[in-house]
């Protein structure tokens, strides 16, 4: 039916196709008496009744889409009346089988009804209408040809019905395929949107780590430079140079990160153009940068380094960066111990950073009298740094514990699993006992 209702790939309304079919069949039926051979069966001469019955046999097809079953009944009764009044030859008679345009019109109506109707109506057509029509045709046939007329009409109408149901089934399969394709497209769009949101979240975490660390260093160095500018111009000049270097490094890292948002299609999928990510090898430079801001850091590593995925490298770096930044912001110039322990036998990498907390007032007053950098004012925030650290560590299958030390200060303890060929159950981080600081809440902003 799609081929009938389409022309040059353009969909044609059903009203147009139905009307066209009705007019064509009406014209052919009206021309039938003229086309009949002279040696054919003796028929009744055409009159007004003939034209009325022909119109009733064909024109109702124009409104078939609204009333399929009533139209089918009207057309079949009119066609039977035409044959009963001998306006048209019998379907099967002494001259053989004659399938004229009136039978074609009824067959078309059966086809359209099977195509457009519900399964219930289609079943009614094949189980009630077609047998009744075949019996009627057998009754109207001459003696000796009733069985032939019965089977001929039944085969004709059943074939039209079967073709209609097949067309409907193919249309249903096509519609399901289109719906599946649309659903797949919607799923792809949703996945793409989720990937974009995930990438934005990743970039937001990177921006937080970069800005929170480097800008905090710049604030500390700026305060120190302002304090010593009148007393030690050379020291102030040195601090200003450090601020400039930190700012340039921040801008460079931000540019590399934001390059991920490029729209150049030629760069998509090219790993060589992805911004480089920091690794554990960059930890000494990170420690040196916070030492320059006045933080006393005792940094050491132990164990035999093992192969670590790039994501785990970045996670360790960002956790250490965030922990050092928080110490600098909340404890000022204090002593901090950073330990990185490789434990291949336990398939894990342990990172532990503990500070002594803010220094006593006496020592802080001594610091104020010296040229050492001071602690910047603490800005209490929503604690997104801790959330970001937990998300990062959790993403690589590790665990993170943070809390206040009983003797003062703060600790961050992260366990990162190392790749191993052992069963998956052995990859889970194993801890000896309970970490004593896990239950202590982190102060606001840390």
PyMOL commands that set and color helices and strands:
alter all, ss='L'
color gray80, all
select helices_A, chain A and resi 14-30+32-35+48-63+68-84+101-116+119-140+146-228+233-261+265-267+271-273+280-292+310-330+344-346+361-369+384-395+424-427
alter helices_A, ss='H'
color red, helices_A
select strands_A, chain A and resi 6-7+10-11+92-93+96-97+296-302+335-343+348-355+399-404+410-417
alter strands_A, ss='S'
color yellow, strands_A
deselect
rebuild
show_as cartoon
